Structure formats: structure tokens, C-alpha cells
Amino acid sequence: MSSLLSFLVTEMNSSTPILFAAVGILIMQQSGVMNIGAEGMMLIGAFAGYVGSYYTGSVIGGAIFSLVAAGIVGVI
């Protein structure tokens, strides 16, 4: 029983970022904007956040790198 509970908790923790992207896509669809690259922007943002945190040594630096990179990819 505890392995099933552990599995469900892990699945919920792993699926939360994808749920955020899905809700964002839903809101964009309702406003009339078609954006099929939201998952790609999420991946670019995650990679840029990791690299930014590595080079700056702070979480805030990583978040700023992530926001800038995802914004640039979104504009393209």
C-alpha cells in the first residue's frame, strides 16, 4: 500500500509543471491565441534557469536567465 501511495505522490509532484503549462495553453486558447510552443518555452526556460544558477551562483540569477530566455523564444 505504501508503494502505491509513494507512486501517486511522485506522479503528482512530477506532473505539476506540465499542469501549469496546460492551464496556460487553455487560457491562451480561450483568448484566441494559438501557441503550440509552450512546452518548448518551458524546456528552454528550465535549461536557461539551470545554466543561469550555475554561473551566477544564485537562484534569483537563474530565474532571471529563465525568464529572459523563455521570453526571447516566445517572441521568435
MITOR-373526 format. One record per residue: residue in three letters; x, y, z of N, C-alpha, C in turn. Coordinates in steps of 0.2 Angstrom, whole numbers, plus 5000, padded with zeros to 4 digits. Each point is the difference from the previous one (the first is absolute). Last residue first. Layout:
residues N
ALAXYZXYZXYZ ...
END
This chain:
residues 76
ILE505151744846500249974994499549954998 VAL499750105020500050054995500149974993 GLY500349875019499350014999499950054995 VAL502149955007499849944996499250024999 ILE501150155014500350014993499749944996 GLY499350005022499750054997500350014993 ALA500949845014499449984998499650054996 ALA502150055009500149954995499349984997 VAL500150155019500350034994500049954994 LEU499449925021499550044998500250044993 SER501649865012499449964997499550054997 PHE501850105011500249974994499449964997 ILE499650085021500150064995500249974993 ALA500049855018499350024998500050064995 GLY502049935009499849954996499350014998 GLY501050155015500350004994499849954995 ILE499249995022499750064997500350014993 VAL500949835014499449984997499650064996 SER502749985003499450015004499449984996 GLY502349994992500149975007499450025004 THR500750044976499950055004500149985008 TYR500149844982500550054999500050065004 TYR498449825002500749975000500550065000 SER497850054997500149985007500749985000 GLY499250034978500150065004500249995007 VAL499549814987500750034998500150075004 TYR497949895003500549965003500750034999 GLY498150104990500050015007500649965004 ALA499649974977500350075001500050015007 PHE498949814994500749994998500450075002 ALA497750005002500349955005500750004999 GLY498850124984500050035006500349965006 ILE499649904979500550054999500150045007 LEU498249854999500749965000500650054999 MET497850094999500149975007500749975000 MET499250074979500250065004500249975007 GLY499149844986500750024998500250065004 GLU497849945003500449955003500850014998 ALA498350144990500150015007500449955004 GLY499350044976500649995002500150015007 ILE498050034985500249935001500749985003 ASN497950204998500849995002500149935001 MET498050194992500249934999500849995001 VAL497850175008500750004998500249925000 GLY497950105008500050004993500850004997 SER499049985023500050074998500150014993 GLN499849785010499450045002500150074997 GLN501949874999499549974995499350045001 MET501850045016500150034993499549984995 ILE499849905021499950075000500150034994 LEU500649785002499350015000499850075000 ILE502349955002499749994993499350005000 GLY500950015021500250064996499850004993 VAL499749815014499550065002500250064996 ALA501449824997499449984997499550065002 ALA502150015009500150014993499349994997 PHE500249945022500050085000500150024992 LEU500049775005499450025002500050084999 ILE502049894999499649994994499350025000 PRO501450015019500250054995499749994994 THR499449845017499850075002500350054994 SER500449755002499550034995499850075002 SER501549875014500350004994499550044995 ASN499349965022500550055000500350004993 MET498449845003499750075001500550055000 GLU500749784999499650024994499850075000 THR500949905019500550024995499750024994 VAL498649925017500350075002500550024995 LEU499049794997499550054998500350075002 PHE501349815005500050004993499550064998 SER500249945023500650034997500050014993 LEU498249885009500050075002500650044998 LEU500049774996499550034996499950085001 SER501449865013500350014994499550044995 SER499349935022500450065000500450014993 MET498649815003499650065000500450065000 
END
